[in-house]
Amino acid sequence: MKRKVLLIYTGGTIGMEKDYETGSLRAFDFGNIFEKMPEMKLMECEVFVHPFAKPKKKL
């Protein structure tokens, strides 16, 4: 039986990627982490990802 891992993304630097045109960091859709980091598919466990939605601003 494979181990199971739940990856909860709440925001921050780990969910950023470099914009090579500007040199700055920008957020990417953490739900697509397996496309950005295909090495994660090599782990000998099931990985589930739960990114929290961006908080809504109060008016």
C-alpha positions as CSV (number, residue, x, y, z in Angstrom):
1,M,0.0,0.0,0.0
2,K,1.4,3.4,-1.0
3,R,1.7,6.2,1.6
4,K,-0.5,9.2,1.1
5,V,0.7,12.8,1.3
6,L,-1.6,15.9,1.5
7,L,0.1,19.0,0.3
8,I,-1.8,22.1,1.5
9,Y,-0.7,25.4,-0.1
10,T,-1.7,28.5,1.7
11,G,0.3,31.0,-0.3
12,G,3.7,32.5,-0.3
13,T,7.1,32.1,-2.0
14,I,7.0,28.3,-2.6
15,G,4.1,28.9,-5.0
16,M,6.0,31.4,-7.1
17,E,7.9,31.1,-10.3
18,K,10.4,33.5,-11.9
19,D,9.2,35.8,-14.6
20,Y,12.3,35.7,-16.9
21,E,11.3,38.9,-18.7
22,T,11.2,41.1,-15.5
23,G,13.3,39.0,-13.1
24,S,10.5,39.2,-10.5
25,L,8.5,36.4,-9.0
26,R,4.9,35.7,-9.9
27,A,2.3,33.4,-8.5
28,F,1.4,30.3,-10.5
29,D,-1.6,27.9,-10.1
30,F,-0.4,25.5,-7.4
31,G,-2.9,23.0,-8.6
32,N,-0.6,22.5,-11.6
33,I,2.4,21.6,-9.4
34,F,2.9,18.3,-11.1
35,E,3.5,20.0,-14.4
36,K,5.9,22.5,-12.9
37,M,7.8,19.8,-10.8
38,P,7.4,16.5,-12.7
39,E,9.9,14.9,-10.3
40,M,7.0,14.8,-7.8
41,K,5.5,12.0,-9.9
42,L,8.5,9.9,-9.1
43,M,7.8,9.8,-5.3
44,E,6.7,6.4,-4.1
45,C,3.5,7.8,-2.6
46,E,0.2,9.3,-3.6
47,V,0.3,13.1,-3.4
48,F,-2.8,15.1,-3.1
49,V,-2.7,18.9,-3.5
50,H,-5.1,21.4,-1.9
51,P,-4.4,25.0,-2.7
52,F,-6.5,27.5,-0.7
53,A,-8.3,30.2,-2.7
54,K,-6.9,33.7,-2.6
55,P,-8.6,35.6,0.3
56,K,-11.1,38.2,-0.8
57,K,-10.4,41.8,0.2
58,K,-12.9,43.5,2.5
59,L,-14.3,46.7,1.0
